[in-house]
Amino acid sequence: MRVPESGAPYGVQTWDWHIELAECWHTQEVRGTRYAFAGITEHGILGKIGVNSAGLGLFFTILGHQDDSAAGIPVHVLAAAVLGEAGSIAEALDLLRTAPIRTSGAFTLLDPGTAVCAELSPAGVTALDPEAGFLVHTNHFLDPVAAAREKRGLFEPDSQLRHALLTTRLQDCPAPAHAVGLVPFLRSEPGEPKLCCVPDADASFGDRWATLATVVLEPAARTVRIHAGSPNTAADWRTFAAAETVVAR
């Protein structure tokens, strides 16, 4: 996520999942909620990553907490609720803080004025601010209180290695001038932390991870660009605009 000193924030995310489910996701354009929204999600899931007609964008990252349980509102339902009902980061945080959360995830939120990362867990909601013009998140808690109850063995040390690589790249390279300019920062080659996942043909079922989609959000323009594949192959993009319609409540 790039948060420039002047101008609107923009960001990019990869979505990794099992290669066996490579055909089980789709783009979406949703109407009938307070705000229309567009993005990607999985079959049977209400929402995941997208931008709405108010100019609020949401990137979704799964996390693991020792106190996670099957109770409460699923985080994917919360993602759809934020995109459909919140018109700003402030409204999104208000919605999240009143929800019964029993599972964990990180919602990186951006609107035309600012960006925050909301880490969700059974312990509550913590909002993390950008540092040095960027907001980077992978699959582990950055808030120290939540990190003390991290569910070990899910994503480590890979998540920490990916976060460190991204942070180093952003420190060492010039800041991109536009949203698609962030995509090369997410490329990786064999031997590097897996910013781009390529499934190992010899891996057992359930361990064959692939980067299925790359998503760019530009909330000020109410647009989402989607590439079906990893940043290593990102050349063709489908662009969706969230309609400027507000449903009367």
Sequence and secondary structure as in RCSB ss.txt:
>XXXX:A:sequence
MRVPESGAPYGVQTWDWHIELAECWHTQEVRGTRYAFAGITEHGILGKIGVNSAGLGLFFTILGHQDDSAAGIPV
HVLAAAVLGEAGSIAEALDLLRTAPIRTSGAFTLLDPGTAVCAELSPAGVTALDPEAGFLVHTNHFLDPVAAARE
KRGLFEPDSQLRHALLTTRLQDCPAPAHAVGLVPFLRSEPGEPKLCCVPDADASFGDRWATLATVVLEPAARTVR
IHAGSPNTAADWRTFAAAETVVAR
>XXXX:A:secstr
 B  SSS  BEEEEEEEEGGGTTSEEEEEE SSSB EEEEEETT S SEEEETTS EEEEEE  BTT  S S  H
HHHHHHHHHH SSHHHHHHHHHTS   S EEEEEE SS EEEEEEETTEEEEE  BTTB    SS  SHHHHTTB
 TTSSTTHHHHHHHHHHHHHHHS   SSGGGGGGGG   TTS  SS    TTS TT  EEEEEEEEEEGGGTEEE
EESS GGG    EEEE    B   
